[in-house]
Structures are given as C-alpha cells and as structure tokens.
Amino acid sequence: MAKRDYYEVLGVNKGATPDQIKSAYRKLAVKHHPDKNKGDKASEEKFKEASEAYHVLSNEERKQSYDNFGHAAFENGGGGRGGFGNFDFSGSFSDIFEDFFGEGFGGGRRSRKSNYRGSDLRYDLSITLEEAYSGKKQDIKFSTSDKCNICKGSGSKPGSEASSCSMCGGQGQVRSSQGFFTVQQTCPQCSGSGEQITNPCTDCGGQGKKQASKRLSVTIPKGVDDGTRIRLSGKGEAGTKGAGSGDLYLFINVYSHELFKRSDENLFFECPISIADAALGTSIEIPTIDGGKAKIKIPSGTQSGKQFRLKGKGMPYMRGNGNGDLYIQVNTEVPISLNKEQKELLEKFREIENEKSNPSIKKFFQKAKSFWKN
C-alpha cells in the first residue's frame, strides 16, 4: 500500500510553519494514543503514521529532501544525511516526545550536577574614553556566594561523605509506568543529584557555599566600546553540592567625551575656524585621543562642514591590529561682535567682491530667478 503524503497525514499544507506542524502532530498523537485506544490496531497505525510524518517534517533538512523528492528521498538510504530508509519508530519516538516534554522523556541526558551550577552574575563597570583607548586593570569588589572553605563545597562535614539517595538509588531519576509510556522524572527527594547529605557541614549548613565579599583584578582590553560584555568563566556564584560556579559578566559603560564622538573604531570632532582662515587657508593643531597633538593644513577656500581624516588616530581594534581613523570637521564661525575697523573692512570687501568668489551663491540665485520667471 502506497504511503500517504506526510502533509496530508498531519492535515497541514506545504507552507505550514514549524509551530503549525508541531500543533497538528500533538492533536493526532493525543487522539490516537495507544494507551487511550488499547487493542485498536487502526489507531496504533495512525499514531505511528503521524509520528513518522512529524519526524520528517519537523526537521528542516529532512523536510527539504521530502519536498524535493517525496518518499523516494528516504528509500534505500536515499536523501543524503536526511535519508533513513524505513522509519525506525522505536528509535525516533523518544526524540519526538523529548521535543514536546523535555528531559522527562529524554533519558536524563544532562549531567546531574548541572542543576546545581552557580548563578551567573553581572557587574556594571564605567570607564572613560581615554581608558577604553589605552585599556586598564582595575580591582572590583562584589558580594556573592563562595565555596565553603570548611567542606570545600561538598556540603558534608569534613571526614564524612554524602550517601546514595534512598529513593532513586543514586540515579537521580525515578521511573513510573503509565500504560504505553515509561516516564522518567527527576527524583523529588534528592532533586536529581543522586546523593543525600546525612552529616551536613556546620559552617554552611550543607549548602557547600557561603555569602562572602569577593575582590577581583580584571583587565579591560584596549578598544572596548560602550555595551561590550566580558565573560569571566567560573567567577560567578558558587554551585551547591560540589557543582561548578557560574560566570561573571562585566558590562562596560564608556562615558561620553566632551570633545570626541565615537562610531565603532573611528573618532569625530568639530573644530571651529574663522572666516579669514577658511578663505585664506591656515594650519591648526588639533588634539588626539592619546593626549598628543596633530597638525592639519586648511586650504584656502575651505567650506564650512569640510572633513579631514587622520588615518590611524582613532580607537584600537579590540580584535586585531591597528586603529581606526580620526575625522575633523571644520565649521566656519561668523564673528558676532565687530568693531568699527572690522565693519569698514568687510564693507569694502563686499563692494569689491565678485561672483567668482562665491559660485554657490551665484548658482542659487540663478535658480531662484528661473523659478520666479516660470
């Protein structure tokens, strides 16, 4: 008998989203569940058929092979990595239900002690732009739970050891049969550790950790930007029952600078110049982020808003060699308080000024005259 189309089996169209495919399978699995339809071979076959369809359509690679080649993609080992020949119902069933219900159906694959790993911590550190440029070492102090020095994190009194959990026999998991399924769950007595502390440490009460003030010397690398996150592995909160510590995350805040503005590894600032310097040209000294000076030449006739670039005078690349660039934008400042002599000189300049000196002004008024005429 020919296999039915997988989309038809699940009752979805070919453009269905992963959530729609999952929802459709869930409904069919509940409806044709062998435990609800004992002895009904037709329901059992429909259950297997739906599970096979979901196994293919829930995986992007297998789904793509099926969309391209249909059932032929999986016959005789076809379809490359997506091919699987005849559907292995028993092997795929637990994976399908783990996708829905998590570890309870997955055979307890996670390490027991992973449940007792310490929490990650966050520390906000503010620095100046100059410190971000050069990098720095800094001591930080924070309050956290640290490994107990008496029991060395085990939770048991020195000289004694934890015993196997009486409920799960040290497995960390308990199983119960529910008809068609065998359900595996975290042991409620030991919370999955497989151990019981029968003689707890008097200093930490069996937790293996105590609240403490911690001091660390941290290195801030050159080139860090605002919002950079630095991970310090194992420097977070201590775990319980001998489990590992969490991580400490430094979140860097770079203060705004009164002179420089930053964009990635490039720096920018605006430099005012006089009308005379813009018209006649000049040389000026400008500051650089390393505390030094750089000299740039302003050509005659420089317009307000003109940018000049100093290559390699920006921020260091955090990952890699070299620096970004420094961009200087010159803005022409119009004098606001003129004395009599300045006014007379400017009046004289205006009288002898010709159109060639101001090509943009000439072009604008030509367009304006054309606009009024039309």
C-alpha positions in Angstrom: 0.0 0.0 0.0 1.4 3.4 -1.0 2.3 5.8 1.7 0.1 8.8 2.2 1.6 12.3 1.7 3.1 13.5 5.0 1.3 16.8 4.8 -2.0 15.0 4.3 -1.3 12.8 7.3 -0.9 15.8 9.6 -3.6 17.8 7.9 -1.4 20.8 7.1 -0.4 22.5 3.8 3.1 22.6 2.4 3.7 26.1 3.6 2.9 25.3 7.3 5.2 26.8 9.9 7.1 24.5 12.4 4.7 25.5 15.1 1.7 24.5 13.0 3.3 21.2 12.2 4.0 20.6 15.8 0.5 21.5 16.9 -1.1 19.2 14.2 1.0 16.3 15.4 0.2 16.9 19.0 -3.5 16.7 18.3 -3.1 13.4 16.4 -0.8 11.9 19.0 -3.3 12.6 21.7 -6.3 11.3 19.6 -4.6 8.1 18.5 -2.5 7.4 21.6 -2.3 3.6 22.1 -2.8 4.0 25.8 -6.2 5.6 25.1 -7.1 3.1 22.3 -5.9 -0.2 23.7 -6.3 -3.1 21.2 -7.2 -0.7 18.4 -4.7 -1.6 15.7 -6.0 1.1 13.3 -5.4 3.8 15.9 -1.9 2.4 16.6 -1.1 2.5 12.9 -2.3 6.1 12.6 -0.3 7.0 15.6 2.8 5.6 14.0 2.0 7.2 10.7 1.6 10.6 12.3 4.9 10.1 14.2 6.7 9.2 11.0 5.3 12.3 9.2 6.3 14.5 12.1 9.8 13.0 12.3 10.4 14.1 8.7 8.6 17.5 8.6 9.9 18.7 12.0 13.5 18.6 10.7 14.4 21.3 8.1 16.9 19.1 6.2 14.6 16.1 6.1 11.6 18.3 5.1 13.6 19.9 2.3 14.5 16.4 0.9 10.9 15.3 1.2 9.7 18.5 -0.6 12.1 17.9 -3.4 11.8 14.1 -3.9 8.8 12.9 -1.9 9.0 9.5 -0.2 11.7 8.5 -2.6 14.1 10.7 -0.7 14.2 8.1 2.1 14.1 4.9 0.2 17.2 2.6 0.2 19.1 5.1 2.3 18.4 8.0 -0.2 18.4 11.7 0.5 21.9 12.0 1.9 22.0 12.8 5.6 18.3 13.2 5.6 17.7 9.7 4.3 16.8 7.0 6.8 15.2 4.1 4.8 12.4 2.5 6.7 11.2 4.7 9.6 12.6 3.5 12.9 9.6 4.2 15.1 11.1 3.0 18.4 14.3 4.9 17.9 12.6 8.2 16.9 9.7 8.1 19.3 11.7 9.2 22.4 13.3 12.1 20.4 9.8 13.3 19.3 8.4 13.3 22.8 11.5 14.9 24.3 10.9 17.7 21.8 7.5 18.2 23.4 8.1 17.3 27.1 11.8 17.8 27.6 14.1 15.8 29.9 11.4 13.7 31.5 11.2 11.6 28.2 14.8 12.0 27.2 16.5 9.5 29.5 18.2 12.0 31.8 20.9 13.1 29.4 22.0 16.2 31.3 24.7 16.0 33.9 23.2 15.8 37.4 25.4 18.5 38.8 24.4 20.9 36.0 21.2 21.6 38.0 23.4 22.8 40.9 25.7 25.1 39.0 26.0 28.5 40.5 24.2 31.5 39.0 25.8 33.9 36.6 26.5 37.4 37.9 26.5 40.9 36.3 28.9 43.7 37.1 28.5 47.2 35.5 31.8 49.0 35.1 32.1 52.6 33.8 35.3 53.9 32.2 36.4 57.0 30.3 37.1 57.1 26.6 40.8 57.5 27.3 40.7 54.3 29.4 38.9 52.5 26.6 41.7 53.7 24.3 44.6 52.5 26.4 43.0 49.6 28.3 43.3 49.3 32.1 43.5 46.9 35.0 41.0 47.5 37.8 40.0 45.9 41.1 36.3 45.2 41.5 34.5 44.2 44.7 31.1 42.5 44.9 29.1 40.3 47.2 28.3 36.7 46.2 28.2 33.2 47.5 31.6 31.5 47.5 32.6 27.9 48.1 32.7 26.9 51.7 36.3 26.7 53.0 35.5 24.1 55.6 33.8 21.4 53.4 35.4 22.5 50.1 32.0 22.8 48.5 30.8 19.3 49.2 28.2 20.2 51.8 29.3 17.3 54.0 31.1 17.7 57.3 34.8 17.1 56.9 35.6 13.4 57.2 32.2 12.3 56.0 30.7 11.8 52.6 27.2 12.0 51.0 25.3 8.8 50.7 23.2 7.5 47.8 19.7 8.7 47.7 17.4 6.0 49.1 14.5 6.8 46.7 16.4 6.7 43.4 19.3 4.5 44.4 21.8 7.2 43.3 20.5 7.5 39.8 18.9 11.0 40.2 15.9 9.8 38.2 12.8 7.8 39.1 10.7 5.9 36.6 7.0 5.2 36.6 4.9 3.2 34.1 1.8 4.9 32.7 0.3 2.5 30.2 2.1 2.8 26.9 4.8 5.1 28.4 7.6 4.7 30.9 8.0 8.2 32.3 11.4 9.2 33.8 11.4 12.2 36.1 13.9 14.0 38.4 14.0 12.4 41.8 11.9 14.6 44.2 14.0 13.6 47.2 17.5 14.4 46.0 16.5 16.9 43.3 18.4 14.8 40.7 21.8 14.8 42.5 21.6 11.1 43.4 23.0 11.9 46.8 21.8 12.7 50.3 23.9 14.7 52.8 23.5 12.8 56.0 26.1 14.7 58.0 26.0 18.4 56.9 28.8 20.8 57.3 28.1 23.0 60.3 29.7 26.1 58.7 27.5 26.2 55.6 24.5 24.1 56.7 25.1 21.5 53.9 24.9 24.0 51.0 28.6 23.9 50.2 28.7 27.7 49.8 28.5 30.8 52.0 27.8 34.5 51.3 31.1 36.5 51.0 32.6 39.7 49.7 34.8 39.0 46.7 37.6 41.1 45.1 38.9 40.5 41.6 41.5 42.2 39.5 40.1 42.5 35.9 41.8 43.6 32.7 39.9 45.8 30.4 41.3 45.3 26.9 42.1 48.2 24.5 39.3 49.3 22.2 36.3 48.2 24.3 33.1 50.0 23.3 30.1 51.1 25.2 28.0 47.9 25.8 30.9 45.5 25.5 30.3 42.3 27.6 33.3 40.5 29.0 32.8 37.0 30.4 34.9 35.7 33.3 34.4 32.0 33.4 33.8 30.4 36.8 33.9 33.8 38.7 30.2 33.9 39.4 28.2 32.4 42.2 29.4 29.1 43.7 27.4 26.0 42.9 25.9 23.7 45.5 26.8 20.1 46.4 30.2 20.4 44.6 28.8 21.7 41.3 30.7 24.3 39.3 30.5 28.1 39.7 28.6 30.4 37.4 30.2 33.1 35.3 30.8 36.8 35.9 29.8 39.1 33.1 31.3 42.6 33.0 29.1 45.1 31.2 31.2 48.1 30.1 29.8 51.6 30.0 32.0 54.2 28.3 31.3 57.8 29.5 30.6 60.3 26.8 33.5 62.6 26.0 33.4 66.4 25.9 35.4 66.6 22.7 35.4 63.3 20.8 32.5 61.3 19.5 32.9 57.6 18.7 31.5 55.4 15.9 33.0 51.9 16.1 36.7 52.4 15.9 36.5 55.9 14.4 36.5 59.2 16.3 35.0 62.5 15.2 35.0 66.1 16.5 34.2 69.5 15.2 36.7 72.3 15.0 35.6 76.0 14.5 37.7 78.3 12.3 37.3 81.9 11.4 36.1 83.3 8.1 39.5 84.6 7.3 41.2 81.3 7.9 38.6 79.5 5.8 39.1 81.9 3.0 42.8 82.4 3.1 43.9 79.0 4.5 45.9 78.2 7.6 47.4 75.4 9.7 46.0 74.3 13.0 46.9 71.9 15.8 44.2 69.6 17.0 44.2 67.1 20.0 44.3 63.3 19.6 42.8 60.7 21.9 46.3 59.6 23.1 46.8 63.0 24.6 49.1 64.3 21.8 48.7 66.8 19.0 48.4 66.6 15.3 48.8 69.4 12.7 46.5 69.8 9.7 46.5 72.2 6.8 43.4 74.1 6.0 43.5 75.0 2.3 42.2 78.4 1.1 38.6 78.4 0.2 37.6 75.6 2.7 33.9 75.5 3.1 32.1 75.0 6.4 31.4 71.4 7.1 34.5 70.1 5.3 36.0 66.9 6.8 39.7 66.0 7.2 40.9 62.5 8.0 43.9 61.5 10.1 44.5 57.8 9.4 45.2 55.6 12.4 44.4 58.2 15.0 41.1 56.6 16.2 40.4 53.8 18.7 42.3 50.5 18.7 40.6 47.5 17.1 39.6 45.2 20.0 40.1 42.1 17.9 43.0 42.7 15.6 45.8 45.1 15.0 45.7 48.8 14.1 43.4 51.7 14.9 40.5 53.4 13.3 40.7 57.0 12.0 40.1 60.5 13.4 37.8 62.8 11.4 37.9 66.5 11.9 35.0 68.6 10.6 35.8 72.3 10.3 32.9 74.8 10.8 33.3 78.4 9.8 32.3 80.7 12.6 30.8 84.1 11.7 32.0 86.9 14.1 29.2 88.3 16.2 30.8 91.4 17.7 32.6 93.6 15.1 34.5 96.8 15.9 34.4 99.8 13.6 37.5 98.9 11.7 36.3 95.3 11.0 33.0 96.6 9.7 34.7 99.1 7.4 37.0 96.4 6.0 34.1 94.0 5.4 32.0 96.7 3.7 34.9 97.4 1.5 35.3 93.7 0.8 31.7 93.4 -0.1 32.0 96.2 -2.6 34.9 94.7 -4.5 33.6 91.1 -4.1 32.8 89.4 -7.5 30.6 86.5 -8.4 33.6 84.2 -9.0 34.4 84.3 -5.2 31.0 82.8 -4.4 30.0 80.2 -7.0 27.4 78.5 -4.8 25.6 81.8 -4.1 25.6 82.7 -7.8 24.2 79.3 -8.7 21.4 79.6 -6.1 20.2 83.0 -7.2 20.2 81.9 -10.9 17.9 79.0 -9.9 15.7 81.4 -7.9 15.4 83.8 -10.8 14.4 81.0 -13.1 11.8 79.8 -10.6 10.2 83.3 -10.3 10.2 83.7 -14.1 8.4 80.5 -14.7 
